Amino acid sequence: MANLIYPTTLPTSGANFVTFTALAKEKGSSIGSVTLYCPSGLVSADGASFGAFDMGMMGDLGWKVLESGEQRKAAINEKLNSIEASTELRTIMAGKILKGSGIPGIDSAGQIYQKSKGIAINPNTTMGFQNMNMRANTFQFKMVADSQKDSVLIKHIHEFFRVNLYAAAQADGMLLTYPPKWKITFHKGDGALNPFIPQIYESFLVAVNSTFNASTFLTFADGAPIEVDVSLSFTETKTLNKGDINTLMDYV
């Protein structure tokens, strides 16, 4: 099991760090982990999806179904009386009835009347909750080798992420097993979880982008690059609810 740390001086530096643990199928076990310095510019993005929908001309009448029979009856009568008292509403309603009569051109009568009078049916548009947004996180790391030994460590870290991005084939390639989930934790220099950075739920690694020798053409004698830039993109395994967020907050 790989437990890789970069830079090698990180444990004694007192600096904040982040640990990426690839989880095994067996609960409570892992494939290995990588511990890296905590990068700058961390972004925590929480969001929810809402969509607009129209309650229709009768507006909030639908809410009355939660009330008593007498209250519902009174609300319906109030709406009907409003229609009866308004010439415009009576005409529009008549146009809606005629729309299904099959008479050619009659289906536009209501719209034509509304335009001529400069009026429109109030759609009573409101916002409805749909779902929480799926949270994603991206990390950027620059790893510079001071020696050939460092370059080997960087190679192993890079390969660990790349290999565990992929699904494994089984049944002669007809099936694929899920890649591992990842546990990502932020720590203070003393090793304790950092309560000032929002923790991340179990995630899938969805992208690994690598750049070799971005600012130099030099290599070691064995061909190893001097520097490797790695971008890691993770997406949480599900949309979270308030309970999940509270659990992550209580975790630290």
VEXDREN-2710 file (C-alpha; in Angstrom, 1 decimal):
% VEXDREN-2710
k/r/px/py/pz
1/MET/0.0/0.0/0.0
2/ALA/1.4/3.3/-1.1
3/ASN/1.6/6.2/1.4
4/LEU/3.4/8.9/-0.4
5/ILE/4.4/12.3/1.0
6/TYR/5.7/15.3/-1.0
7/PRO/7.8/17.2/-0.1
8/THR/9.6/14.7/2.1
9/THR/10.1/17.5/4.7
10/LEU/6.4/18.1/5.0
11/PRO/5.8/16.1/8.2
12/THR/8.4/18.2/10.1
13/SER/7.7/21.6/8.4
14/GLY/4.6/22.5/10.4
15/ALA/2.8/23.5/7.2
16/ASN/-0.8/22.7/6.5
17/PHE/-1.4/19.7/4.2
18/VAL/-4.0/17.7/2.4
19/THR/-4.3/14.0/2.2
20/PHE/-5.9/12.0/-0.7
21/THR/-6.8/8.5/0.3
22/ALA/-7.9/6.0/-2.3
23/LEU/-10.5/3.7/-0.6
24/ALA/-10.6/0.0/-1.2
25/LYS/-13.9/-1.9/-1.7
26/GLU/-13.6/-3.3/1.8
27/LYS/-15.1/-0.8/4.2
28/GLY/-12.4/0.8/6.4
29/SER/-9.5/-0.1/4.2
30/SER/-7.5/1.8/1.6
31/ILE/-5.4/1.3/-1.5
32/GLY/-3.0/4.0/-0.4
33/SER/-2.7/7.7/0.1
34/VAL/-0.8/10.8/-1.1
35/THR/-0.1/13.7/1.2
36/LEU/0.8/17.0/-0.4
37/TYR/1.2/20.6/0.8
38/CYS/-2.1/22.5/1.0
39/PRO/-2.3/24.5/-2.3
40/SER/-3.3/28.2/-2.4
41/GLY/-6.5/29.4/-3.9
42/LEU/-8.8/26.6/-2.6
43/VAL/-12.4/27.1/-3.6
44/SER/-15.4/25.7/-1.8
45/ALA/-18.5/25.9/-4.0
46/ASP/-22.0/25.2/-2.5
47/GLY/-25.1/25.6/-4.6
48/ALA/-28.7/24.7/-5.1
49/SER/-30.9/24.5/-8.2
50/PHE/-34.3/26.3/-8.4
51/GLY/-36.6/26.5/-11.3
52/ALA/-39.5/28.8/-12.2
53/PHE/-43.0/27.4/-12.7
54/ASP/-46.4/29.0/-13.3
55/MET/-49.2/28.4/-10.8
56/GLY/-51.7/29.7/-13.4
57/MET/-54.5/32.3/-13.4
58/MET/-56.0/30.9/-10.2
59/GLY/-52.8/31.7/-8.4
60/ASP/-52.4/30.4/-4.9
61/LEU/-55.7/28.5/-4.9
62/GLY/-53.7/25.3/-4.9
63/TRP/-52.4/26.1/-1.4
64/LYS/-56.0/25.9/-0.1
65/VAL/-56.1/22.1/-0.5
66/LEU/-54.2/22.0/2.8
67/GLU/-57.0/23.9/4.6
68/SER/-60.4/22.8/5.8
69/GLY/-63.3/22.1/3.5
70/GLU/-65.1/25.4/4.3
71/GLN/-61.9/27.4/3.7
72/ARG/-61.3/25.7/0.3
73/LYS/-64.9/26.4/-0.7
74/ALA/-64.6/30.1/0.3
75/ALA/-61.4/30.5/-1.7
76/ILE/-62.9/28.9/-4.8
77/ASN/-66.0/31.1/-4.5
78/GLU/-63.8/34.1/-4.1
79/LYS/-62.0/33.3/-7.4
80/LEU/-65.2/32.6/-9.2
81/ASN/-66.7/35.9/-8.0
82/SER/-63.7/37.7/-9.3
83/ILE/-64.2/36.2/-12.7
84/GLU/-67.9/37.0/-12.7
85/ALA/-67.1/40.6/-11.7
86/SER/-64.6/41.2/-14.5
87/THR/-65.7/41.5/-18.1
88/GLU/-62.2/40.9/-19.3
89/LEU/-61.9/37.7/-17.3
90/ARG/-65.3/36.4/-18.5
91/THR/-64.3/37.1/-22.1
92/ILE/-61.0/35.4/-21.7
93/MET/-62.6/32.3/-20.1
94/ALA/-65.1/32.1/-22.9
95/GLY/-62.3/32.2/-25.4
96/LYS/-60.6/29.3/-23.6
97/ILE/-63.9/27.3/-23.7
98/LEU/-64.3/28.0/-27.5
99/LYS/-60.7/27.0/-28.1
100/GLY/-61.7/23.3/-28.0
101/SER/-64.7/23.8/-30.2
102/GLY/-62.9/23.0/-33.4
103/ILE/-64.0/26.2/-35.1
104/PRO/-61.2/27.4/-37.4
105/GLY/-59.2/30.3/-36.0
106/ILE/-61.1/30.4/-32.8
107/ASP/-58.2/29.1/-30.8
108/SER/-56.5/32.5/-31.1
109/ALA/-59.6/34.5/-30.0
110/GLY/-58.5/34.8/-26.4
111/GLN/-55.0/36.0/-27.2
112/ILE/-56.3/38.5/-29.8
113/TYR/-58.8/39.9/-27.2
114/GLN/-56.0/40.2/-24.5
115/LYS/-53.8/42.1/-27.0
116/SER/-56.6/44.4/-28.1
117/LYS/-57.3/45.3/-24.4
118/GLY/-53.7/45.5/-23.4
119/ILE/-54.1/42.9/-20.7
120/ALA/-52.5/39.5/-19.9
121/ILE/-53.3/36.6/-17.6
122/ASN/-51.1/36.7/-14.5
123/PRO/-49.1/33.4/-14.7
124/ASN/-48.3/33.7/-11.0
125/THR/-44.8/32.5/-11.5
126/THR/-42.9/31.2/-8.5
127/MET/-39.7/29.5/-7.7
128/GLY/-39.5/25.8/-6.9
129/PHE/-36.6/23.9/-5.3
130/GLN/-35.2/21.2/-7.6
131/ASN/-32.0/19.8/-6.2
132/MET/-28.7/20.5/-4.6
133/ASN/-25.8/21.0/-7.0
134/MET/-23.2/18.3/-7.4
135/ARG/-20.0/19.7/-5.8
136/ALA/-16.7/19.5/-7.6
137/ASN/-13.2/20.3/-6.5
138/THR/-10.0/20.9/-8.4
139/PHE/-6.4/21.0/-7.0
140/GLN/-3.3/22.3/-8.6
141/PHE/0.1/21.1/-7.5
142/LYS/3.6/21.9/-8.8
143/MET/6.2/19.3/-7.8
144/VAL/9.9/20.2/-8.3
145/ALA/12.6/17.6/-7.9
146/ASP/15.7/18.7/-6.1
147/SER/17.3/15.3/-6.8
148/GLN/16.8/12.1/-8.9
149/LYS/15.4/10.5/-5.7
150/ASP/12.7/13.3/-5.6
151/SER/12.0/12.7/-9.3
152/VAL/11.2/9.0/-8.5
153/LEU/8.9/10.0/-5.7
154/ILE/7.1/12.5/-8.0
155/LYS/6.7/9.8/-10.6
156/HIS/5.1/7.4/-8.1
157/ILE/2.7/10.1/-6.9
158/HIS/1.7/11.0/-10.4
159/GLU/1.2/7.4/-11.4
160/PHE/-0.8/6.7/-8.2
161/PHE/-3.4/9.3/-9.2
162/ARG/-3.4/8.2/-12.9
163/VAL/-3.8/4.5/-12.2
164/ASN/-6.6/5.0/-9.7
165/LEU/-8.5/7.2/-12.0
166/TYR/-9.3/4.2/-14.3
167/ALA/-11.8/1.4/-14.0
168/ALA/-10.6/-2.2/-14.0
169/ALA/-11.9/-4.7/-16.6
170/GLN/-13.3/-8.1/-15.8
171/ALA/-15.2/-10.9/-17.6
172/ASP/-12.9/-10.6/-20.6
173/GLY/-13.5/-6.8/-20.8
174/MET/-17.3/-7.1/-20.9
175/LEU/-17.6/-5.5/-17.4
176/LEU/-15.9/-2.6/-15.7
177/THR/-15.5/-2.2/-12.0
178/TYR/-15.9/1.3/-10.5
179/PRO/-12.6/3.2/-9.9
180/PRO/-12.0/3.8/-6.1
181/LYS/-13.7/6.5/-4.2
182/TRP/-11.4/9.1/-2.6
183/LYS/-11.4/10.6/0.9
184/ILE/-9.9/14.1/0.9
185/THR/-8.9/15.7/4.3
186/PHE/-7.4/19.0/5.2
187/HIS/-5.0/19.1/8.1
188/LYS/-3.1/21.6/10.2
189/GLY/0.6/21.3/10.7
190/ASP/0.2/19.2/13.8
191/GLY/-1.8/16.6/11.9
192/ALA/-5.3/17.5/13.3
193/LEU/-8.1/18.2/10.9
194/ASN/-8.3/21.8/9.8
195/PRO/-11.7/23.2/11.0
196/PHE/-11.2/26.4/8.9
197/ILE/-11.4/24.7/5.5
198/PRO/-14.7/22.9/4.6
199/GLN/-14.1/19.2/4.4
200/ILE/-15.1/17.2/1.3
201/TYR/-17.5/14.3/1.0
202/GLU/-16.3/11.0/-0.6
203/SER/-15.5/11.7/-4.2
204/PHE/-14.5/10.2/-7.5
205/LEU/-11.3/11.3/-9.3
206/VAL/-12.6/12.4/-12.7
207/ALA/-9.6/14.0/-14.3
208/VAL/-5.8/14.1/-14.0
209/ASN/-4.0/16.6/-16.1
210/SER/-0.2/16.7/-16.2
211/THR/2.4/19.1/-17.5
212/PHE/6.0/18.2/-17.5
213/ASN/8.8/20.8/-17.3
214/ALA/6.4/23.8/-17.8
215/SER/9.2/26.3/-17.2
216/THR/12.4/24.4/-18.1
217/PHE/13.7/22.0/-20.7
218/LEU/16.2/20.4/-18.2
219/THR/16.0/16.8/-17.1
220/PHE/18.0/14.5/-14.9
221/ALA/20.5/12.0/-16.5
222/ASP/17.8/9.3/-16.5
223/GLY/15.4/11.5/-18.4
224/ALA/13.2/12.4/-15.4
225/PRO/11.7/15.9/-15.7
226/ILE/12.7/18.6/-13.2
227/GLU/9.2/19.6/-12.5
228/VAL/5.7/18.2/-12.9
229/ASP/2.5/20.2/-12.6
230/VAL/-0.6/18.1/-11.8
231/SER/-4.2/19.2/-11.8
232/LEU/-6.6/16.8/-10.0
233/SER/-10.4/17.1/-10.5
234/PHE/-12.8/15.4/-8.1
235/THR/-16.6/15.2/-8.0
236/GLU/-18.5/14.1/-4.9
237/THR/-20.3/10.8/-5.1
238/LYS/-23.7/12.3/-4.5
239/THR/-25.6/15.5/-3.9
240/LEU/-25.5/16.5/-0.3
241/ASN/-28.2/17.5/2.1
242/LYS/-28.0/19.6/5.3
243/GLY/-27.4/16.5/7.4
244/ASP/-24.4/15.5/5.3
245/ILE/-22.9/19.0/5.7
246/ASN/-23.5/19.0/9.4
247/THR/-21.8/15.6/9.7
248/LEU/-18.8/17.0/7.8
249/MET/-18.7/20.0/10.1
250/ASP/-18.9/17.8/13.2
251/TYR/-16.2/15.6/11.8
252/VAL/-13.7/18.3/12.7
END
